Amino acid sequence: MPYTVGYFVGSLSSTSINRVLAKALIGVAPEDLTFTEIPLRDLPLYTPDFDADFPPEARAFKTAIAETDAVMFVTPEYNRSIPGGLKNAIDWASRPSGENSFDHIPAAVIGASVGSIGTAVAQQSLRGVLSYCNARQMTEAYIHFIPGDYAEDGSVNNPDTEKFLRDFMSEFRDHIERVLTVLPRPDATDDRTTKG
């Protein structure tokens, strides 16, 4: 059965290594997974003042999540945590009360860093937030980013790295199937995805 995965790149940088990683992950993913990026850049800063009437950017953001079967977070580590833009996006998705877009959603978390611990602390922070949002997470993966391992077209030059990423995406596909067998996603036309 095919599944649609919405993915978030935590960095807003035009030269983000995590965007390179996301492209590589999509390139080695099982054929029955299709991917759509859910961008963060245009979201205003979240405040509860918006809960009664979400701005168009936030409504579109929540609708984009509702139209996916699963989500994947590909994020750097900023100051031993997740980037502010990503946290802001999660805050929008989780609101207003009772309309949490991440409730029971199958989720994968991965990230790349030039440092040897490969975003481990950021992922720990992100996992705490996603746990509170009731997302169904699979095992994390930490990537020590070596530029020569990745080509511009998204292919992976290092066979060991390629196998690791391919195995991760295969496991993610199985995780999606297991979660959705027990906890099917609501219909994307549900009113909760469109009202403020």
C-alpha positions in Angstrom: 0.0 0.0 0.0 1.4 3.5 -0.9 1.9 6.1 1.8 2.5 9.8 1.7 5.1 11.2 4.0 5.3 14.9 4.8 8.8 16.0 5.8 10.1 18.9 7.7 13.7 20.3 7.2 14.4 22.0 10.5 17.0 24.4 9.0 15.9 27.5 7.0 19.4 27.8 5.5 19.8 27.7 1.8 22.9 25.6 2.2 21.5 23.2 4.9 23.2 19.9 5.1 19.9 18.5 6.5 18.2 19.4 3.3 20.9 17.4 1.5 20.2 14.5 3.9 16.5 14.7 3.3 17.1 14.5 -0.5 19.3 11.4 0.1 16.7 9.8 2.3 14.0 10.2 -0.3 16.4 8.7 -2.9 16.8 5.5 -1.0 13.2 5.2 0.4 10.9 2.2 -0.6 9.1 2.9 -3.8 5.6 2.9 -2.1 6.5 6.0 -0.1 5.9 9.4 -1.7 7.2 12.6 -0.2 6.1 16.2 0.1 7.9 18.9 2.0 5.9 20.8 4.5 7.7 24.2 4.6 8.1 26.2 7.8 9.5 29.5 6.6 6.3 31.5 6.1 4.7 30.7 9.5 4.4 33.7 11.8 5.4 33.3 15.4 2.8 31.3 17.3 0.7 33.0 20.0 -2.5 31.8 21.6 -4.1 35.0 20.4 -4.5 33.2 17.1 -6.3 30.2 18.5 -9.8 31.5 17.7 -8.9 32.4 14.1 -5.7 30.9 12.5 -3.9 32.9 9.8 -4.0 31.4 6.3 -0.4 30.2 6.5 -1.1 28.2 9.6 -4.3 26.7 8.3 -2.5 25.6 5.1 0.3 24.1 7.3 -2.2 22.1 9.3 -4.0 21.0 6.2 -0.7 19.8 4.6 -0.1 17.6 7.7 -3.6 16.2 7.6 -3.1 15.2 3.9 -0.1 12.9 4.9 0.0 9.4 6.3 3.2 10.1 8.3 5.8 12.7 9.0 9.6 12.8 9.0 11.7 15.4 10.8 15.2 16.1 9.4 16.8 18.6 11.7 20.0 20.2 12.7 21.0 20.9 16.3 21.1 24.6 17.5 22.5 25.3 20.9 21.8 21.8 22.1 18.2 21.9 21.0 16.0 22.2 17.9 15.8 25.3 15.7 13.3 27.9 16.8 11.5 27.8 13.4 10.8 24.0 13.8 9.6 24.4 17.4 7.3 27.3 16.2 5.9 25.0 13.5 5.2 22.2 15.9 3.4 24.7 18.2 1.2 25.8 15.4 0.4 22.2 14.4 -0.5 21.2 18.0 -3.1 24.1 18.4 -5.8 25.0 19.1 -6.6 22.8 22.0 -8.2 19.5 20.9 -6.9 19.9 17.3 -3.4 18.5 17.5 -2.2 17.6 14.0 0.4 15.1 15.3 -2.0 13.0 17.4 -1.1 9.3 16.7 0.8 10.2 13.5 3.7 7.9 12.6 6.9 9.9 12.9 10.6 9.5 12.2 13.3 11.8 13.5 16.8 12.0 12.0 19.4 14.7 11.6 22.9 15.5 10.4 25.7 17.4 11.9 29.4 17.9 11.1 30.0 17.0 14.7 30.5 13.3 15.8 27.3 13.1 17.9 25.1 14.0 14.9 22.2 16.0 16.5 21.7 13.6 19.3 20.8 16.3 21.8 18.5 18.1 19.4 16.7 14.8 18.7 16.3 14.2 22.4 14.6 17.6 22.7 12.5 17.0 19.7 11.4 13.6 20.9 10.2 15.2 24.2 8.0 17.6 22.2 6.7 15.0 19.9 5.9 12.6 22.8 3.8 15.4 24.4 2.0 15.8 21.0 1.3 12.0 21.0 3.2 11.3 17.8 4.1 7.6 17.3 7.9 7.7 17.0 10.3 5.1 15.7 14.0 4.7 16.7 16.2 7.8 16.0 19.3 8.0 13.8 22.3 10.3 14.2 24.2 11.2 11.1 27.8 12.5 11.2 27.7 14.5 7.9 30.7 14.0 5.6 30.2 16.1 2.5 31.9 13.7 0.1 29.3 11.0 1.0 26.5 12.9 -0.8 26.1 14.0 -4.4 24.0 17.0 -5.6 21.4 14.7 -7.2 20.7 13.1 -3.8 22.6 9.9 -4.4 24.9 8.6 -1.7 28.5 7.9 -2.6 29.5 5.9 0.5 28.1 2.4 0.4 28.0 2.1 4.2 26.1 5.4 4.5 23.8 4.4 1.7 22.9 1.1 3.4 22.3 2.8 6.7 19.9 5.4 5.2 18.2 2.7 3.1 17.7 0.5 6.1 16.4 3.5 8.1 13.8 4.3 5.5 12.8 0.7 5.1 12.2 0.5 8.8 10.2 3.7 8.7 8.0 2.3 6.0 7.3 -0.7 8.2 6.7 1.5 11.2 4.1 3.6 9.2 2.2 0.4 8.2 2.2 -0.9 11.8 0.9 2.3 13.3 -1.7 2.9 10.7 -3.0 -0.6 11.0 -3.9 0.1 14.6 -4.5 3.9 14.4 -5.8 4.9 11.0 -5.4 8.6 10.1 -8.5 10.8 10.0 -9.9 11.9 6.7 -8.1 15.0 5.4 -11.5 16.6 4.7 -12.2 16.5 8.5 -13.3 20.0 9.6 -10.6 20.1 12.2 -7.9 20.7 9.5 -9.6 23.7 8.1 -11.1 25.8 10.8 -9.1 28.2 13.1 
